[in-house]
């Protein structure tokens, strides 16, 4: 394409756009349609659709609730189950039954203390207020770790949905246990926003 020195810019631009569109027309038109069923050669097999993404997808090991080899009836798992029921039922006293004589670390992103070490008596006031002024819609442990490991504290992570002042929040609650007087007691509870 050759244009004179005085050619209007619009004319030049339109010509260039037209030339580019012509050169890229096959790419812009999309993939060619597959040949009709009867147009295929007998030796060509019909292409199979790709497998469902759900049937191929695998969960990473971190997404599984238990580590390999964990007994779901292990004592720490049973303690977590009782904590889950107490929290869902809004029963602060039942929850506090799993607190020992040592101080407990409590930290909540909303509706509770921002962080600190508390005695069982202090935790009783804090947790009863937390459960009184918020409505728990979901509290379910979804991950358990260090259940059968000697010398390590077991912990579990719960998925929690709750209403506070009419607003629905979603977070994760980490609960860690420690051995105290021969039984598993709560060492730490903290929530992390999702």
N, C-alpha and C positions, 0 to 999 in steps of 0.2 A: 504494500500500500504506500503510495507516494502522495503527499499533500504539499501544496505550495506554501510559501512562507506566510501568506495572508489568510490561510484557511481558518475558519472559525473553530475555537476550542471545542465547542459542543459537537461539531461534526467529527473531529479527530477522536474525541472520547467515545462517541457512539460507535465509530468504526472499530476502535480497539476492543470495546466490550463485545461487539458482535463477533469479531475474530476470535477472541478468547472463548466465548460461549460455544462457538462452532468447534473449536479444538477440544474442548472438554465436554461436549455434549454426551458422548457415550458414558463418561463417568458420572455426569449429573443425572442421567436417566435412571441410574440404578442398575442392579444386576440383571442380566438377561433372564427371561423366563425359562424355566426348565422345559425340555422338549416334551411334547405330549406323550402319554403313556405308550401309544401305539407307534410313535416315531422312534422309540429307543430300539437299539439293536437287541436281539435276544440275549446276548452275552452280558449286557449291562444290567446289574441289579438295581432295583429302586433304592434310592438313598433313604436310610432310616433316620427318623428325627432324633435329635440329641436326647440323651436320657434326662429325665426330670431332675432339676437341680436339687430337690429334696432327697431323691434317692441316692445321689452321689455325695451330698454334703456329709461330712463327718464332724462330730464335735471335737474340739481340742480337749486334751486331757484336763485342762484347767476348768472346763465347763461341766465336767462330770461331778455329781454330788459327793461321791466318795472316792478316796484314793484306792488303787487296786489292793485287794486283800483285806479290806476293812469289814469287820463284822457289824452289820447294821444294828445288832442287839448289844453292842459294847456299852459299858456303863456311861461314858461321856455322851454317846448318842442319845441314850435314854434321858440324861439330864437336859440336853438340848430340846428334846421333845416336850418335856414338862415346862421348860421356859417358853417354848412356842405357844403351848396351850394357855399358860398364864397370861402372856402378853396379849394374845388374841382376845381372851376373856376380860381384859382390863383388870386382872386380879393382882394388885401390887403385893399383897401378903404372900400369895403363892410364888410370885417371882422372887421375893425376898427370902424365901425358904432356901434358896440356892446361894445365898450369900454367907460367907464364913465370918470369922472374927477379925480377919485382916481388912485393911482398907481396900476399896475398890475404885478403879479409875472409871469415871463417867464423862462422856463427852458427846453432846448432841448438837447437830447443826441447827435444829429448830426445836423449840418446845421444852428444852431442858438445859442443864448446865453446859457451858462451852468447854469445860474441861477441869479436871481436878481429881484429887484423891479424897474419898469420902468414907466415913464409918458406915456401918450397917444402919444405924439410926438416921444419919443424915441422908443416906440413899433412900431410906423408906419415905421420907418427906418428898424428896425430889422425884422419885418414880411414881408415887401416888399422885402428885400434881401433874406429872407428864401424862399419865393414863387418864386422869380426871378431865383435863382440859383439852385433850385431843381424842379423836375417834379413830381407832385402828380399824382399817378396812381389810388389810392384808398384812400378815406377818408369817413368813414361811422361810425356814432354813433351806437354802439352795446349794450350799457348799459346806463340806466338812473336811477339815485337815488336821493332821497330827493325831489322829484318833488312837492308833496302836503304836505310837513311837515313844519309847521310854526316854525320859529326860526332857521331853518337849511338851509344851502346853497345847492341849487340843483347842481348836477354835472352829467356829462356824459363822457363816455369813447368811443373814436373812434378807429377803426382799420385803420391804415394808412400804405400805401405802397408808397414809393417815390424813385426817382433816384437822386443821388447826385454824380457828377463826373463819371457818367456812371455806378455806382454800385446801385443795387436795395436793399433797406432797408425796413424792416418791423418793425413797432413799434406801441405802443398804445399812444394816446394823451388824456390826462385828461383835461377837461375844467370845471371850477367851476364858477358859477354865484353868484352875490351879488345884493341886492336891493340898487339902487341908484336913487334918485330923482323920486321914484315911478315906475321905470322900472328895468328890469333885465339887468345887465351889467357884462362883463367878469371880474372876480377877479383873475383867475389863469389859465395858460396854461402850461402844462408840458408833455414831452414825456418820455416814458419808453421803452427801447428795449425789444423786445419779445424774 
